């Protein structure tokens, strides 16, 4: 098979390519109400959700007057049973006060999912090539469980 490029096009290249390699999810070390936790940065999710058990553990009041039905992977129906406000700390010092949905049965690896409703207004940019996230003011933070591959501009927050 030959590739023919159109005028103005050029071939892309792989910075780091291992055929068949499985890549990790984008997780970040954070604090929710000053309790260390791991959050999933999910660019495929429209809403942010915190685990109900964890929300109670950190002393959050859950407003159950609202509920939200969400479609998960494989069209699985997931029901968020309320809302609560959290204090989320990223990179050790960036504090966000944010209202999230509350639900049961989140995967045990993390206590919250941060969706696009949080990441876009917060200015978070995921760089999966470097295994990092970029926050406002060019603060780059290594994702949870990743190691540095390319850049030297990362700040090691845990």
C-alpha positions as CSV (number, residue, x, y, z in Angstrom):
1,X,0.0,0.0,0.0
2,X,1.4,3.4,-1.0
3,X,0.4,6.6,0.6
4,X,0.1,9.6,-1.6
5,X,0.3,13.0,0.1
6,X,-1.7,15.9,-1.1
7,X,0.1,19.3,-1.5
8,X,0.7,20.8,1.9
9,X,0.5,17.5,3.8
10,X,3.4,15.7,5.5
11,X,3.8,12.3,7.1
12,X,3.2,12.0,10.8
13,X,5.7,10.2,13.0
14,X,5.7,8.3,16.2
15,X,7.6,9.9,19.1
16,X,7.4,6.6,21.0
17,X,5.6,3.6,19.5
18,X,5.3,0.1,20.7
19,X,2.7,-1.9,18.7
20,X,0.2,-3.6,20.9
21,X,1.1,-1.6,24.0
22,X,-1.8,-0.8,26.3
23,X,-1.9,2.7,27.7
24,X,-2.9,3.6,31.3
25,X,-5.9,5.8,32.2
26,X,-5.2,9.4,33.0
27,X,-5.2,9.5,36.8
28,X,-4.0,12.3,39.1
29,X,-3.0,12.6,42.7
30,X,-5.1,15.2,44.4
31,X,-6.8,16.1,47.7
32,X,-10.6,16.2,48.1
33,X,-11.4,18.2,51.3
34,X,-7.8,17.8,52.3
35,X,-7.9,14.0,52.1
36,X,-5.3,12.5,49.6
37,X,-7.0,10.7,46.8
38,X,-6.6,9.6,43.2
39,X,-9.0,11.0,40.6
40,X,-9.7,9.8,37.0
41,X,-9.4,12.5,34.4
42,X,-12.0,11.3,31.9
43,X,-12.2,13.2,28.6
44,X,-15.1,11.0,27.6
45,X,-17.3,12.0,30.5
46,X,-19.5,15.0,30.4
47,X,-20.0,15.2,34.2
48,X,-17.9,14.8,37.3
49,X,-18.8,12.2,39.9
50,X,-17.6,11.4,43.4
51,X,-18.1,8.1,45.2
52,X,-20.9,8.4,47.8
53,X,-19.0,6.5,50.5
54,X,-16.0,8.7,50.0
55,X,-18.1,11.8,50.1
56,X,-19.5,10.8,53.4
57,X,-16.0,9.9,54.7
58,X,-14.8,13.4,54.0
59,X,-17.8,14.9,55.7
60,X,-19.8,16.2,52.7
61,X,-23.5,16.8,52.8
62,X,-25.3,15.1,49.8
63,X,-28.3,16.9,48.3
64,X,-30.5,14.0,47.2
65,X,-33.2,16.2,45.7
66,X,-31.5,15.9,42.3
67,X,-30.6,12.7,40.4
68,X,-28.9,12.2,37.0
69,X,-29.0,9.2,34.7
70,X,-25.7,8.6,32.8
71,X,-24.7,6.2,30.1
72,X,-21.5,4.4,30.8
73,X,-19.3,2.1,28.8
74,X,-21.3,-0.4,26.9
75,X,-24.5,1.7,27.2
76,X,-24.7,0.7,30.9
77,X,-27.1,2.9,32.8
78,X,-25.5,4.6,35.9
79,X,-27.6,6.8,38.2
80,X,-26.0,9.6,40.2
81,X,-28.1,10.0,43.3
82,X,-27.3,13.5,44.4
83,X,-24.9,16.5,44.4
84,X,-22.3,17.9,46.8
85,X,-19.7,20.6,46.9
86,X,-16.1,19.6,47.2
87,X,-12.8,21.4,47.7
88,X,-10.4,19.8,45.1
89,X,-6.7,20.5,45.3
90,X,-4.4,19.8,42.3
91,X,-0.7,20.2,42.0
92,X,-0.4,20.8,45.8
93,X,-1.7,24.3,45.7
94,X,-4.4,24.9,43.1
95,X,-7.7,24.8,45.0
96,X,-11.1,24.4,43.2
97,X,-14.4,24.7,44.9
98,X,-16.7,22.6,42.7
99,X,-20.1,21.0,42.7
100,X,-20.1,17.3,41.6
101,X,-22.6,14.5,41.2
102,X,-22.6,11.7,43.8
103,X,-22.9,8.1,42.9
104,X,-22.3,4.6,44.1
105,X,-20.2,1.8,42.7
106,X,-17.3,3.8,41.3
107,X,-14.3,1.6,40.4
108,X,-12.2,1.0,43.5
109,X,-9.0,2.5,42.0
110,X,-10.2,6.1,42.4
111,X,-12.7,8.0,44.5
112,X,-13.8,10.6,41.8
113,X,-14.1,11.0,38.1
114,X,-13.4,14.5,36.7
115,X,-15.3,15.0,33.5
116,X,-15.2,17.7,30.8
117,X,-17.5,19.9,32.8
118,X,-14.6,20.4,35.2
119,X,-11.5,20.0,32.9
120,X,-12.5,22.6,30.3
121,X,-13.4,25.5,32.6
122,X,-10.3,24.7,34.8
123,X,-8.0,24.8,31.8
124,X,-6.7,21.3,32.2
125,X,-4.9,19.9,29.1
126,X,-4.0,16.2,29.1
127,X,-0.7,15.3,27.4
128,X,-0.8,11.6,27.0
129,X,2.4,11.5,25.1
130,X,4.3,12.8,28.1
131,X,2.0,11.3,30.7
132,X,1.2,14.6,32.2
133,X,-1.5,17.2,32.6
134,X,-1.0,20.9,32.0
135,X,-2.7,23.3,34.4
136,X,-3.1,27.1,34.1
137,X,0.1,29.1,34.3
138,X,2.0,26.3,32.5
139,X,2.1,24.1,35.6
140,X,2.8,20.5,34.3
141,X,2.1,17.6,36.6
142,X,3.0,14.0,36.1
143,X,-0.1,11.7,36.0
144,X,-0.5,9.1,38.7
145,X,1.5,5.9,38.0
146,X,3.4,7.4,35.0
147,X,7.1,8.0,34.5
148,X,8.7,10.8,32.6
149,X,9.4,9.9,28.9
150,X,10.1,13.1,26.9
151,X,10.1,16.4,28.7
152,X,12.0,17.9,31.6
153,X,9.3,20.6,32.4
154,X,7.3,18.5,34.9
155,X,6.7,19.4,38.5
156,X,6.7,16.3,40.8
157,X,3.6,16.7,43.0
158,X,2.2,13.8,45.0
